[in-house]
């Protein structure tokens, strides 16, 4: 009898463990996708907040608009760090965040140098995708 009850317990554990791993992995992936998109949007906000490089004429002449864009970028940086750090702990979350930040920033600078008109449009689109992915990760 003890042998059968162990199988039943192990079977329940195996089934419960397999069922609970997939949603967690999906949420982690959505969180990483969301953070990557929002990091691109934050980097683009910093780039576009410069009065010489901005793709928006209204931003070039407005100090409050540039300040608002910089403040929004800093808020997005903090938000993405808070999204990524809990995934695997702060010891791994911070290097993950720094790696994604470096990747996204270099890609954004390359895009801004090659196709300046696409930079702001892509940042807006990725910002929307990032918010949607974050909502999906929370559900």
N, C-alpha and C positions, 0 to 999 in steps of 0.2 A: 504494500500500500504506500509506503514512503517513497518508493521509486516512481510510482504513477503521479503522486502529488507533486514531486519535484519536476516532472515533465510538464505538468499542467502549469505550474508556476513559471517555469522557464519559458513555456510557450506564450503565456500571457505577457511576460516581460519582453520577449522578442517581438511580439506583435505590437505591443504598446510602444516599444522603443522605435520600431521601424515607422510607425505611423506618426510619431512625434518629431522625427528627424526631418522629414521632408518639408513641413511648413516652416520650421526654423531656418532651414537652409534657404528657402525661398525668400523669407523675410530678410535674411542677411544679404542676399544678392540684391534685393530691391533697395535696401539701405545703402549698399555700396554704389549702385547705379545712381540713386538719388543724390548721394553726396558728391559723386563725380560731376554730375550735371550742375549741381548748385555751386561747386567749386569753380567750374568754368564760368558760370554767370558772375560769381564774385570777382574772379580775375578780370573778366571783361569790364565789370563796373569800375575797377581801379584804373584800367587802361583808358576807358572812355571818359573818366573823370578829369583827365588832363585837358587843359584848355587848348592845346595845340593838336591833339590827336582825336578829339571827340568826333564821332560821326553825326552828332546832333548839334545843329546850330544854336538851339536854345540852351544847351549845356555850356557851350564855349563862353558865352557872355555872362553866365550866372554863377556867381560864387556860391549861393545857397544850394543850387542844384548839384554842383560839383561836391560840396560838402556832404549832401544827402547821399550821393552815390558812393562816396568813400565810407560813410557810416554804414550804409547798407552792405557794402562789401565786407567790412569788419564783422558785422552781425552774421553774415552768411558763413564767414570763416569759422566763427565760434560755434554756430549751429552745426556745421558739418563735422567739426571736431567732436562735439557732444554726441553726434549720431554714430560716429565710427568708433570712438573709444570704448563704449560698453560692449561692442561685439566680441572682442577677445581680450578685454582688459586694457588698462591704460598703457601697459608695457608694450603691447603690440599695436594698440589703436593709434598711438601718436606716430610711430614710424609709418604705419599704413596711411595715415592722413598726410604726413609729409611727402610720402612717395606719390600719392595721388595729386597733391598740390603741385609738386614739381612737374609731373607729367602733363597736367592740365595747363599749367602756366606756360611751359615751353610750347605746347601745341597751340595755345592761344596767341602767343607772340608770333609764331610762324604763320598762323592764319592771318593775323593782323598785318604782317609784312607783305604777304603774297596777295591776299584778297581783302583789302580793308572794308569793302562794302558788306562782306559776308560776316564779319566779326560780330557786329552788334546784333544782326538778325539771328545768327546762330546762338548767341548768348540768350536772347529772349526766348527762343524755342527750347533750348536746353533748360532754361530756368523753369519753364512750364512743365517740361517732362520731369524735371527733378522734383517739383512739388507733387505731381501726380504719383510718382514712384514713392515718395515719402508717405503719402496718404495710403498707398497700397501696402507699404511696409507696416503701417500702424494698424491696419485692419486685420 
